[in-house]
Amino acid sequence: MPAPGAVDAPHSSGVEQGAVGSDRIVRPRWRARLVRGFVAVVLVGQAVLIVRGYADPHKFFAFQPFNESSTWRADIVRVTADGQRIPIEEPWPGGYEWDELVRWRVLERPGTMRHAYSGLGTSLDFLDDALDWVAANTPEDDETLYLEATTEAYRNTRGPEVLVLRSDLRDEAR
């Protein structure tokens, strides 16, 4: 029987008890520092993702409770080596059609005014990527030097903002 006021030896679990009669568990200080450091790293990481999200056109990790009320349209032309600007609605060498190439409703019929469902920056970024993809994947077209889109955008009903996007130069028409 231990003497009155004596502290018991550590339990077999390796956890020490606090003062006599207390059920408080005493843990090493390094463990508390490790937990605080982990929490700090997680919070800083979340803050970085949120701040970076607003710089990205796709707004990953940048939640916005209300969608933009933005609209856009684009006049897309094929620019030939001799400088002709041929609208994509006209026949292409190889029988290509814009809507069949992109096969995504958001980018089909770009000449009509449409809502920017995922935000204006995202829609225009996808259009820019689509211009590059179409330019790279139309080998039968030996006339087109590059594709060019002149966009007209209204960001949250303000505008118009005009932006010209160009695809990469094609080797086939050089």
C-alpha beads as a LAMMPS data file, in Angstrom:
LAMMPS data file: protein, C-alpha beads

174 atoms
173 bonds

1 atom types
1 bond types

-500.0 500.0 xlo xhi
-500.0 500.0 ylo yhi
-500.0 500.0 zlo zhi

Masses

1 110.0

Atoms # bond

1 1 1 0.000 0.000 0.000
2 1 1 1.515 3.335 -1.016
3 1 1 2.148 6.000 1.550
4 1 1 -0.424 8.787 1.728
5 1 1 0.377 11.628 -0.699
6 1 1 2.765 9.498 -2.774
7 1 1 2.448 9.513 -6.552
8 1 1 1.829 6.185 -8.229
9 1 1 4.375 4.816 -10.654
10 1 1 3.569 5.159 -14.384
11 1 1 0.981 2.743 -15.689
12 1 1 1.943 0.034 -18.121
13 1 1 0.515 2.151 -20.984
14 1 1 3.331 4.670 -20.553
15 1 1 0.930 7.452 -19.578
16 1 1 1.622 9.288 -16.344
17 1 1 -1.078 10.527 -14.084
18 1 1 -1.163 14.095 -12.860
19 1 1 -1.438 15.074 -9.206
20 1 1 -2.799 12.613 -6.685
21 1 1 -6.483 12.019 -7.268
22 1 1 -6.383 13.613 -10.705
23 1 1 -7.353 11.740 -13.881
24 1 1 -5.456 14.221 -16.061
25 1 1 -3.178 12.605 -18.623
26 1 1 0.233 14.186 -18.985
27 1 1 1.796 13.964 -22.471
28 1 1 5.291 14.947 -23.553
29 1 1 5.770 18.556 -24.690
30 1 1 7.212 17.498 -28.061
31 1 1 3.892 15.867 -28.892
32 1 1 1.944 19.078 -28.266
33 1 1 4.416 21.025 -30.422
34 1 1 4.051 18.454 -33.194
35 1 1 0.250 18.799 -33.150
36 1 1 0.437 22.613 -33.191
37 1 1 2.920 22.503 -36.070
38 1 1 0.677 20.136 -38.052
39 1 1 -2.373 22.355 -37.546
40 1 1 -0.364 25.432 -38.620
41 1 1 0.848 23.682 -41.795
42 1 1 -2.712 22.618 -42.703
43 1 1 -4.099 26.140 -42.149
44 1 1 -1.317 27.784 -44.186
45 1 1 -1.822 25.195 -46.950
46 1 1 -5.547 25.918 -47.095
47 1 1 -4.898 29.666 -47.267
48 1 1 -2.421 29.168 -50.138
49 1 1 -4.964 27.068 -52.081
50 1 1 -7.675 29.699 -51.628
51 1 1 -5.451 32.631 -52.660
52 1 1 -4.057 30.687 -55.641
53 1 1 -7.591 29.693 -56.638
54 1 1 -8.572 33.249 -57.472
55 1 1 -5.571 33.638 -59.816
56 1 1 -6.526 30.486 -61.769
57 1 1 -9.107 30.869 -64.568
58 1 1 -10.805 27.665 -63.399
59 1 1 -11.048 28.841 -59.776
60 1 1 -10.101 25.529 -58.138
61 1 1 -10.459 25.862 -54.344
62 1 1 -11.886 29.387 -54.741
63 1 1 -15.528 28.858 -53.878
64 1 1 -17.931 31.625 -54.817
65 1 1 -21.498 31.303 -53.528
66 1 1 -23.066 32.928 -56.613
67 1 1 -22.268 32.305 -60.281
68 1 1 -21.086 35.096 -62.522
69 1 1 -23.710 36.618 -64.759
70 1 1 -21.265 36.803 -67.638
71 1 1 -21.869 36.168 -71.332
72 1 1 -19.547 35.805 -74.296
73 1 1 -19.383 35.143 -78.027
74 1 1 -16.534 34.669 -80.475
75 1 1 -15.952 35.210 -84.179
76 1 1 -13.480 32.501 -85.165
77 1 1 -11.607 32.612 -88.455
78 1 1 -9.013 30.479 -90.181
79 1 1 -6.076 32.647 -91.233
80 1 1 -4.285 31.333 -94.321
81 1 1 -0.653 31.842 -95.325
82 1 1 -1.704 34.516 -97.845
83 1 1 -3.596 36.478 -95.148
84 1 1 -7.183 35.470 -95.963
85 1 1 -9.516 35.356 -92.980
86 1 1 -12.082 32.615 -93.558
87 1 1 -14.907 32.199 -90.994
88 1 1 -15.176 28.711 -89.496
89 1 1 -18.772 28.472 -90.737
90 1 1 -17.444 28.157 -94.306
91 1 1 -16.203 24.754 -95.596
92 1 1 -12.710 23.653 -94.534
93 1 1 -10.251 21.594 -96.553
94 1 1 -10.679 18.016 -95.360
95 1 1 -14.373 18.560 -94.570
96 1 1 -13.799 19.641 -90.965
97 1 1 -16.482 21.437 -88.952
98 1 1 -15.846 23.315 -85.705
99 1 1 -18.772 21.783 -83.784
100 1 1 -17.726 18.232 -84.728
101 1 1 -14.121 18.903 -83.730
102 1 1 -14.805 20.392 -80.303
103 1 1 -17.863 18.227 -79.454
104 1 1 -18.628 20.196 -76.345
105 1 1 -21.820 22.190 -76.075
106 1 1 -20.125 25.058 -74.243
107 1 1 -17.889 25.740 -77.286
108 1 1 -20.269 24.824 -80.124
109 1 1 -21.681 27.674 -82.244
110 1 1 -19.301 30.237 -80.749
111 1 1 -20.824 33.079 -82.784
112 1 1 -23.957 33.122 -80.620
113 1 1 -24.015 34.977 -77.292
114 1 1 -23.933 32.444 -74.469
115 1 1 -23.764 32.300 -70.688
116 1 1 -20.329 31.642 -69.197
117 1 1 -21.470 28.830 -66.896
118 1 1 -18.168 28.329 -65.104
119 1 1 -17.134 31.954 -65.244
120 1 1 -15.793 34.060 -68.070
121 1 1 -12.135 33.273 -67.429
122 1 1 -12.805 29.532 -67.548
123 1 1 -14.856 29.729 -70.756
124 1 1 -12.218 31.784 -72.568
125 1 1 -9.438 29.512 -71.301
126 1 1 -11.284 26.482 -72.711
127 1 1 -11.797 28.330 -76.007
128 1 1 -8.072 29.120 -76.176
129 1 1 -7.227 25.458 -75.538
130 1 1 -9.778 24.373 -78.167
131 1 1 -8.164 26.664 -80.775
132 1 1 -4.796 25.005 -80.142
133 1 1 -6.297 21.512 -80.216
134 1 1 -8.203 22.080 -83.464
135 1 1 -5.117 23.593 -85.103
136 1 1 -3.042 20.564 -84.082
137 1 1 -5.633 17.933 -85.061
138 1 1 -6.709 18.901 -88.587
139 1 1 -4.019 17.319 -90.785
140 1 1 -6.130 17.427 -93.977
141 1 1 -6.305 21.223 -93.775
142 1 1 -3.259 22.449 -95.701
143 1 1 -4.442 26.076 -95.993
144 1 1 -4.842 27.292 -92.404
145 1 1 -1.808 28.928 -90.800
146 1 1 -3.564 29.511 -87.465
147 1 1 -7.021 30.000 -85.955
148 1 1 -8.030 33.325 -84.460
149 1 1 -10.976 34.118 -82.201
150 1 1 -12.131 37.668 -81.539
151 1 1 -14.211 37.409 -78.379
152 1 1 -16.793 39.837 -77.067
153 1 1 -17.494 39.361 -73.373
154 1 1 -19.734 40.985 -70.812
155 1 1 -18.464 40.301 -67.293
156 1 1 -21.442 40.456 -64.916
157 1 1 -23.326 42.559 -67.497
158 1 1 -20.446 45.076 -67.767
159 1 1 -18.586 45.430 -70.994
160 1 1 -17.982 44.674 -73.713
161 1 1 -14.452 43.368 -73.255
162 1 1 -12.797 42.387 -76.528
163 1 1 -10.018 39.798 -76.503
164 1 1 -8.227 38.204 -79.449
165 1 1 -7.073 34.604 -78.996
166 1 1 -4.795 32.793 -81.461
167 1 1 -3.897 29.160 -81.834
168 1 1 -0.359 27.936 -82.265
169 1 1 1.068 28.213 -85.786
170 1 1 0.484 25.125 -87.892
171 1 1 3.354 23.421 -89.740
172 1 1 0.998 22.044 -92.421
173 1 1 0.386 25.465 -94.025
174 1 1 3.913 26.907 -93.897

Bonds

1 1 1 2
2 1 2 3
3 1 3 4
4 1 4 5
5 1 5 6
6 1 6 7
7 1 7 8
8 1 8 9
9 1 9 10
10 1 10 11
11 1 11 12
12 1 12 13
13 1 13 14
14 1 14 15
15 1 15 16
16 1 16 17
17 1 17 18
18 1 18 19
19 1 19 20
20 1 20 21
21 1 21 22
22 1 22 23
23 1 23 24
24 1 24 25
25 1 25 26
26 1 26 27
27 1 27 28
28 1 28 29
29 1 29 30
30 1 30 31
31 1 31 32
32 1 32 33
33 1 33 34
34 1 34 35
35 1 35 36
36 1 36 37
37 1 37 38
38 1 38 39
39 1 39 40
40 1 40 41
41 1 41 42
42 1 42 43
43 1 43 44
44 1 44 45
45 1 45 46
46 1 46 47
47 1 47 48
48 1 48 49
49 1 49 50
50 1 50 51
51 1 51 52
52 1 52 53
53 1 53 54
54 1 54 55
55 1 55 56
56 1 56 57
57 1 57 58
58 1 58 59
59 1 59 60
60 1 60 61
61 1 61 62
62 1 62 63
63 1 63 64
64 1 64 65
65 1 65 66
66 1 66 67
67 1 67 68
68 1 68 69
69 1 69 70
70 1 70 71
71 1 71 72
72 1 72 73
73 1 73 74
74 1 74 75
75 1 75 76
76 1 76 77
77 1 77 78
78 1 78 79
79 1 79 80
80 1 80 81
81 1 81 82
82 1 82 83
83 1 83 84
84 1 84 85
85 1 85 86
86 1 86 87
87 1 87 88
88 1 88 89
89 1 89 90
90 1 90 91
91 1 91 92
92 1 92 93
93 1 93 94
94 1 94 95
95 1 95 96
96 1 96 97
97 1 97 98
98 1 98 99
99 1 99 100
100 1 100 101
101 1 101 102
102 1 102 103
103 1 103 104
104 1 104 105
105 1 105 106
106 1 106 107
107 1 107 108
108 1 108 109
109 1 109 110
110 1 110 111
111 1 111 112
112 1 112 113
113 1 113 114
114 1 114 115
115 1 115 116
116 1 116 117
117 1 117 118
118 1 118 119
119 1 119 120
120 1 120 121
121 1 121 122
122 1 122 123
123 1 123 124
124 1 124 125
125 1 125 126
126 1 126 127
127 1 127 128
128 1 128 129
129 1 129 130
130 1 130 131
131 1 131 132
132 1 132 133
133 1 133 134
134 1 134 135
135 1 135 136
136 1 136 137
137 1 137 138
138 1 138 139
139 1 139 140
140 1 140 141
141 1 141 142
142 1 142 143
143 1 143 144
144 1 144 145
145 1 145 146
146 1 146 147
147 1 147 148
148 1 148 149
149 1 149 150
150 1 150 151
151 1 151 152
152 1 152 153
153 1 153 154
154 1 154 155
155 1 155 156
156 1 156 157
157 1 157 158
158 1 158 159
159 1 159 160
160 1 160 161
161 1 161 162
162 1 162 163
163 1 163 164
164 1 164 165
165 1 165 166
166 1 166 167
167 1 167 168
168 1 168 169
169 1 169 170
170 1 170 171
171 1 171 172
172 1 172 173
173 1 173 174
